[in-house]
Amino acid sequence: MCVLSSERLGHKCSSDSTYKKVMKNYKTMWILSIVAALLAISVALQNYTVNQYVRAILKLTAMQLIDLNNFKNLLHDSCLVHKKIPERELTESDCYSCESIDQVDVVYKPEDVLESYADLNWPVAFQSNVKTNVTVEDIALAFLIGDLLPCDYESNLKIDPLRAIEMKYGWFMHWRNCGDIQGKIMRALYRPDSFLSISSETWTIMSFKYKTFHYKQINMYYDSRVAVSQISGTFNYRLVPKNPCTEICYHLDGRLETYHTLIFENFIWDFQYLPLNNSINSIAIIYYLD
């Protein structure tokens, strides 16, 4: 409180009152300006172009402030927060679905019975209605060109795969198409039956005049239903029960002719194939369904 006991004190009190009034008006104007600016920004951000420009500026600003060297190890990660999914374990009770079968059924109207076989976890084969003219040359030019070989590539010939295909000697090769781009290329080359869908990750098997008695195993990385579609030629196959079903279930042997498809549960069975000494090229595609 000001006491007007003298001219000097009266002048000081008058100055303090004026200062406080000015500061109050300044604060009021400042608050109103902030509110107006926020309203203007809110309205402007409703415009798509302005919104995109603002987001771009914020990202560039963040990139300048953050040390990106600490994040280089995340470049090829599919997610930033890792949560380990518990692995599904095969138990003896799972083997009850395969202990009573000693062969793979071949059905003629697969779209009507596939779900029943899936419910029983039984493998099944059928003749596909899809016909294709894809050749080993088409697949080789799509997947085997470049300095790097595909994922999990295996062959009896340790040379350029394109040269191997041109040779008249016997050969076999299989590999995993492990990228999204390879998945799109495969879907462009081959479309399965309408009631099936080809996955982004696939395996390709090819051979020509390769005589052997040794089955080649495909080590697939997914525990789900798997389809093997024979595009051309012939392969023998063998489904081998996994542990602990090895002492309970039979090995199932069969043959995939051109345009035949085999479906089985990879959680229970390992898949092996046997190249045959055929005079025509053999091609098969493996893809998972679930």
Legacy VTK file of the C-alpha trace (Angstrom):
# vtk DataFile Version 3.0
C-alpha trace
ASCII
DATASET POLYDATA
POINTS 290 float
0.000 0.000 0.000
1.327 3.464 -0.898
1.276 6.222 1.677
1.260 9.712 0.143
3.385 11.299 2.818
5.512 13.261 0.422
5.731 14.307 -3.215
8.530 11.806 -3.877
6.597 8.863 -2.527
3.513 9.924 -4.434
5.434 9.982 -7.666
6.897 6.510 -6.958
3.496 5.000 -6.182
2.101 6.513 -9.365
4.923 4.946 -11.396
4.399 1.519 -9.811
0.687 1.650 -10.566
1.316 2.597 -14.179
3.917 -0.193 -14.576
1.571 -2.816 -13.170
-1.205 -1.617 -15.477
1.081 -1.826 -18.501
2.292 -5.328 -17.540
-1.278 -6.489 -17.037
-2.246 -5.197 -20.478
0.893 -6.792 -21.961
0.101 -10.181 -20.415
-3.471 -9.953 -21.655
-2.301 -9.141 -25.191
0.322 -11.918 -25.023
-2.259 -14.518 -23.966
-4.692 -13.357 -26.630
-1.916 -13.520 -29.229
-0.989 -17.071 -28.229
-4.637 -18.160 -28.381
-5.068 -16.507 -31.786
-1.864 -18.127 -33.079
-2.968 -21.556 -31.881
-6.357 -21.109 -33.513
-4.686 -20.022 -36.760
-2.323 -23.006 -36.694
-5.189 -25.373 -35.922
-7.173 -24.044 -38.870
-4.126 -24.109 -41.158
-3.321 -27.714 -40.254
-6.712 -28.750 -41.531
-5.309 -28.073 -44.995
-3.538 -31.227 -46.294
-0.653 -29.371 -47.980
0.099 -27.215 -44.931
-0.138 -30.291 -42.700
2.415 -32.160 -44.805
4.828 -29.206 -44.860
4.635 -28.811 -41.083
5.224 -32.526 -40.510
8.222 -32.455 -42.855
9.740 -29.472 -41.029
9.238 -31.158 -37.658
10.877 -34.358 -38.919
13.868 -32.457 -40.315
14.216 -30.572 -37.045
14.089 -33.803 -35.052
16.736 -35.364 -37.311
19.051 -32.426 -36.560
18.546 -32.772 -32.819
18.802 -36.583 -32.568
22.088 -38.473 -32.863
21.164 -40.901 -35.660
24.353 -42.930 -35.147
22.660 -44.501 -32.137
19.846 -45.805 -34.345
21.793 -47.350 -37.246
21.330 -50.814 -35.774
17.550 -50.408 -36.270
17.833 -49.769 -40.025
16.798 -53.275 -41.095
14.506 -54.050 -38.154
10.836 -54.602 -38.929
9.769 -53.220 -35.545
11.287 -50.963 -32.905
9.740 -52.642 -29.866
10.728 -56.285 -29.688
8.413 -58.696 -27.940
9.418 -62.315 -28.087
6.529 -64.567 -29.086
6.595 -67.877 -27.193
7.522 -70.731 -29.509
4.864 -73.342 -30.059
6.099 -76.726 -28.865
5.096 -80.004 -30.476
3.779 -82.433 -27.871
2.879 -86.100 -28.014
-0.818 -85.261 -28.045
-0.259 -83.402 -31.355
0.950 -86.693 -32.852
-2.482 -88.288 -32.505
-3.531 -86.504 -35.692
-0.938 -88.361 -37.781
-0.550 -91.765 -36.093
-3.476 -93.286 -38.000
-2.509 -92.281 -41.568
0.010 -94.046 -43.813
-0.565 -92.207 -47.105
-1.548 -88.813 -48.485
-5.084 -88.686 -49.883
-5.593 -87.266 -53.382
-8.921 -85.431 -53.693
-10.728 -84.137 -56.780
-12.822 -81.298 -55.329
-10.339 -79.672 -52.951
-12.332 -76.500 -52.276
-15.033 -78.664 -50.644
-12.815 -80.718 -48.315
-9.658 -78.720 -47.579
-11.064 -77.284 -44.353
-11.920 -80.774 -43.109
-8.336 -81.929 -43.714
-7.054 -78.766 -42.031
-9.179 -79.468 -38.957
-7.662 -82.978 -38.754
-4.113 -81.746 -39.517
-3.965 -84.310 -42.325
-1.918 -83.722 -45.471
-3.797 -83.775 -48.766
-2.972 -83.508 -52.481
-5.077 -82.450 -55.455
-4.783 -81.534 -59.120
-4.807 -77.788 -59.590
-7.006 -76.039 -62.125
-4.305 -73.443 -62.694
-2.154 -74.014 -65.771
1.000 -72.021 -66.390
3.782 -71.842 -68.969
6.459 -70.555 -66.578
9.900 -72.004 -67.413
13.143 -72.342 -65.475
14.554 -69.574 -67.664
11.737 -67.233 -66.588
12.375 -67.940 -62.924
16.152 -67.745 -63.282
15.983 -64.363 -65.005
13.648 -63.107 -62.263
15.518 -64.371 -59.193
19.054 -65.468 -60.070
20.487 -62.389 -61.771
22.986 -60.319 -59.797
26.107 -60.681 -57.712
24.308 -62.131 -54.674
22.597 -65.508 -54.568
19.090 -65.807 -53.047
18.567 -66.738 -49.405
19.394 -70.342 -48.421
20.514 -71.221 -51.945
21.571 -74.874 -52.393
22.764 -76.674 -55.538
25.084 -79.437 -56.668
26.800 -76.970 -59.048
28.898 -74.252 -57.453
28.776 -71.976 -60.474
26.561 -69.193 -61.764
22.988 -70.599 -61.668
22.258 -69.233 -65.142
25.216 -71.167 -66.523
24.049 -74.270 -64.651
20.632 -74.079 -66.291
22.209 -73.813 -69.754
24.307 -76.929 -69.145
23.056 -80.319 -70.340
24.372 -82.077 -67.256
22.143 -82.953 -64.320
21.546 -80.292 -61.701
19.226 -79.321 -58.877
18.774 -76.098 -56.936
16.436 -74.668 -54.348
16.300 -71.351 -52.509
14.120 -69.089 -50.376
12.572 -65.947 -51.839
12.891 -63.974 -48.621
11.986 -60.408 -49.581
8.768 -58.579 -50.364
10.006 -57.742 -53.860
10.710 -61.409 -54.590
7.253 -62.242 -53.268
5.634 -59.800 -55.682
7.652 -61.200 -58.577
6.591 -64.747 -57.724
2.924 -63.738 -57.504
3.276 -62.143 -60.941
4.743 -65.371 -62.360
2.398 -67.814 -60.673
-1.112 -67.576 -59.261
-2.453 -70.557 -57.270
-6.071 -71.708 -57.205
-8.598 -69.058 -56.183
-9.173 -70.682 -52.789
-5.452 -70.422 -51.963
-3.283 -67.335 -51.509
0.454 -67.254 -52.083
2.530 -65.803 -49.237
5.154 -63.077 -49.521
7.900 -65.575 -48.631
8.235 -68.619 -50.894
10.667 -71.367 -51.804
11.597 -72.412 -55.333
12.750 -75.928 -56.290
14.142 -76.747 -59.752
16.018 -79.675 -61.279
16.984 -81.254 -64.580
18.194 -84.824 -65.205
19.541 -85.163 -61.687
19.882 -88.776 -60.590
20.071 -89.344 -56.849
18.573 -91.435 -54.060
19.112 -88.765 -51.435
16.123 -86.616 -50.457
16.752 -82.882 -50.046
15.179 -81.253 -46.984
13.650 -77.771 -47.058
14.111 -76.113 -43.663
11.095 -73.824 -43.530
10.910 -71.158 -40.866
7.184 -71.184 -40.206
4.946 -73.601 -38.305
1.727 -73.439 -40.292
-0.036 -75.021 -43.245
2.175 -75.173 -46.308
1.387 -75.718 -49.980
3.757 -77.216 -52.560
2.625 -76.568 -56.137
4.256 -78.476 -58.984
4.469 -76.102 -61.957
6.206 -78.488 -64.346
7.913 -81.867 -64.340
7.845 -84.264 -61.386
9.284 -84.538 -57.886
9.010 -87.317 -55.348
8.350 -86.037 -51.847
8.568 -87.345 -48.313
6.838 -85.991 -45.213
8.882 -86.854 -42.119
7.199 -86.475 -38.697
9.024 -84.224 -36.265
10.103 -85.218 -32.762
8.306 -86.490 -30.637
6.107 -87.861 -33.445
8.963 -89.795 -35.075
8.126 -92.964 -33.121
4.364 -92.552 -33.480
3.673 -91.501 -37.079
4.737 -92.938 -40.438
6.854 -91.313 -43.101
4.544 -90.394 -45.965
5.928 -90.781 -49.486
4.311 -89.539 -52.666
4.862 -87.991 -56.068
3.908 -84.558 -57.343
3.057 -84.533 -61.034
2.656 -81.394 -63.116
-0.103 -79.094 -61.777
-0.493 -81.111 -58.559
-0.481 -79.371 -55.166
0.336 -80.845 -51.766
-0.886 -79.219 -48.537
0.413 -80.265 -45.115
0.964 -78.941 -41.585
4.607 -77.922 -41.275
4.289 -77.844 -37.492
4.113 -81.653 -37.545
5.956 -82.611 -40.753
9.314 -81.835 -42.326
9.253 -81.657 -46.123
11.829 -83.428 -48.298
11.943 -83.766 -52.069
13.784 -86.061 -54.467
14.924 -84.752 -57.871
14.269 -87.240 -60.675
16.280 -88.122 -63.737
13.778 -86.534 -66.096
14.517 -85.093 -69.520
12.278 -82.086 -68.790
12.780 -79.309 -66.280
10.988 -79.726 -62.963
9.756 -76.698 -60.996
7.874 -76.507 -57.698
6.868 -73.546 -55.537
6.429 -73.738 -51.752
4.369 -71.170 -49.873
2.598 -71.020 -46.530
-1.147 -70.502 -46.156
-1.709 -69.253 -42.575
LINES 1 291
290 0 1 2 3 4 5 6 7 8 9 10 11 12 13 14 15 16 17 18 19 20 21 22 23 24 25 26 27 28 29 30 31 32 33 34 35 36 37 38 39 40 41 42 43 44 45 46 47 48 49 50 51 52 53 54 55 56 57 58 59 60 61 62 63 64 65 66 67 68 69 70 71 72 73 74 75 76 77 78 79 80 81 82 83 84 85 86 87 88 89 90 91 92 93 94 95 96 97 98 99 100 101 102 103 104 105 106 107 108 109 110 111 112 113 114 115 116 117 118 119 120 121 122 123 124 125 126 127 128 129 130 131 132 133 134 135 136 137 138 139 140 141 142 143 144 145 146 147 148 149 150 151 152 153 154 155 156 157 158 159 160 161 162 163 164 165 166 167 168 169 170 171 172 173 174 175 176 177 178 179 180 181 182 183 184 185 186 187 188 189 190 191 192 193 194 195 196 197 198 199 200 201 202 203 204 205 206 207 208 209 210 211 212 213 214 215 216 217 218 219 220 221 222 223 224 225 226 227 228 229 230 231 232 233 234 235 236 237 238 239 240 241 242 243 244 245 246 247 248 249 250 251 252 253 254 255 256 257 258 259 260 261 262 263 264 265 266 267 268 269 270 271 272 273 274 275 276 277 278 279 280 281 282 283 284 285 286 287 288 289
